[in-house]
Amino acid sequence: MQLSGLRYGSKLLQLVEFPVAEFIDGSATNQDIQQFLEKHKKLVVKPAFYGGVGKKGKAGLVRIVSTLQEALQAKRDLFFAQHTYGNKTVTANGVTMEAFVPSDLEVYFSISSSSVHRGPVFTITPWGGVDIEELPAEKKAVVEIDPFIGINAFEITNALTDTGCPEAFISALVQHLPKLWELYDGYGLTTVELNPIRVQRKGNQILPVACDVKASFDQDNPSWKRIGLPEDLFQTETTAFEADINELRTYQGQSDVLEMNPNGSIIPFMFGGGANSAGTETLGEAAIFSSDFGGNPPYEKMYEISRIAFEHWYDKASMLLLIGGKANNTDIYVTFKGVFDALRDHVSKAGWKPLYVVIGRGGPNVVKGMFYAKDILDRLRLPYKVFGHDTSMILTLEYAKKVDEWWRAEGAEAYRKQVETQVRA
């Protein structure tokens, strides 16, 4: 569950009194737009999408206007604009016209879950307005958050100082950025990202103003319902695969999937929010879908999830990945038995192919579960690599991605010939 933009993102920020750019939406009359222009001189017109949609600026979908005619033309062009984001094409459902905020500094700030730190972290840079991935390491800071304390002022100060923020702006940012932890911790968020925060001078006052926001929510945490967002906000076009998996939602165990790239090569079974965030980010377009199958699913549910995934993607995939942290209450043997029984049964129907398997998991009955997986994979003559919970999730994901690239380029065909030779012998 995700949202982007100020149409609903502003409501989030107002919960913690974080300054946000003024805006009007597509229902504004010509008179409303003219009055808004007279007040702010310039407007930033953006299409409004359901869900978490980014990179609108790079796609040419952000217009800065200074006259009523320009604003109306931008509204006509963007109201139902189509945008290819990742591997999906989405259609806008309206526009927002935001006050242009003049500034001397643009800041990026986010809070998310980290598998490296095994907890929440904040990422900050005074070089915002661009993709955070494009910045060199010395221009951004990633700081671990103690959930019992939240974000301290001195942590923000140190991070901004280390990344080259002008001293004059630090105090204003320190006053407002810690509020975002209250939002993250209190309303069921798994990620909140503000980019850019434009730091504005108003007379003698310096004020950071959020000009765009993206947020992701934990669907199983009811705290997000207290925000009062409309129920249809999170509705998106559902693919056949997503619809099949959604039918399995029960009281025990999660079955959340989002189809990312139907032309991808990795079937990723992710267990837990940390694995979901890390896997989606690290695997990128190689991941066919994003998922979270944590919460101790029973055998029958895990088998059905796996059966559906293999029916949809086995023929296209080159790798099966099972990734998660060290579980507390999930029986690893039960979940692995469901996955690998379904794989065995599907191979018997669809036929053998060189599918590489990577496993990274920890928790109750993990050894028993891994030996069960090993027995089935050995019988199926499928190659595999297994990592325990003491190996960083990020390292496991990076390994899987590199092996998948090699496997598709040459490894799979070489392994196929090797198996065929052994069978003939």
Number of C-alpha atoms within 10 A of each C-alpha: 18 20 23 23 24 26 21 17 21 22 15 23 18 12 14 15 13 19 16 23 17 18 19 19 19 18 11 13 11 13 10 12 22 17 13 21 21 13 10 15 15 20 26 19 28 27 27 25 25 21 19 16 19 19 15 14 12 9 11 10 17 16 19 17 20 16 15 18 12 15 23 16 12 22 22 14 14 23 20 17 19 15 20 14 15 13 14 11 9 18 16 17 15 20 25 23 28 25 22 21 22 12 15 10 18 22 23 22 24 22 25 22 21 20 21 16 12 13 14 23 23 24 18 25 25 26 19 21 19 16 12 18 8 7 13 8 11 10 18 23 20 16 18 21 20 12 12 6 8 17 22 14 15 10 16 23 16 14 22 24 15 14 17 14 20 12 10 9 19 19 14 15 21 19 14 17 19 18 17 25 22 14 19 23 15 12 19 20 22 21 20 24 22 25 20 22 28 27 23 19 15 8 6 6 8 17 20 27 23 27 26 21 26 21 23 19 19 16 16 9 11 11 15 19 13 10 12 9 14 9 8 8 14 14 11 12 9 12 10 11 17 18 12 14 19 16 10 16 12 11 8 12 18 23 22 18 19 16 17 20 18 17 14 20 24 27 25 24 26 28 26 19 20 24 26 24 20 21 28 21 14 17 20 17 18 22 26 24 26 23 26 23 22 23 18 19 22 15 18 12 22 25 22 17 22 22 21 17 22 22 14 14 19 22 14 15 24 21 28 22 22 19 27 28 23 18 19 12 11 21 20 24 21 22 24 23 21 22 24 22 19 22 23 16 13 18 15 11 9 12 9 15 18 22 25 24 21 23 22 25 25 24 19 16 13 22 15 15 21 21 13 17 21 18 12 16 19 11 9 17 16 18 16 17 14 14 17 19 16 11 14 17 25 19 14 22 24 15 13 24 22 11 16 24 15 12 19 17 11 10 15 20 14 12 19 17 12 11 15 10 10 9 8 6 6
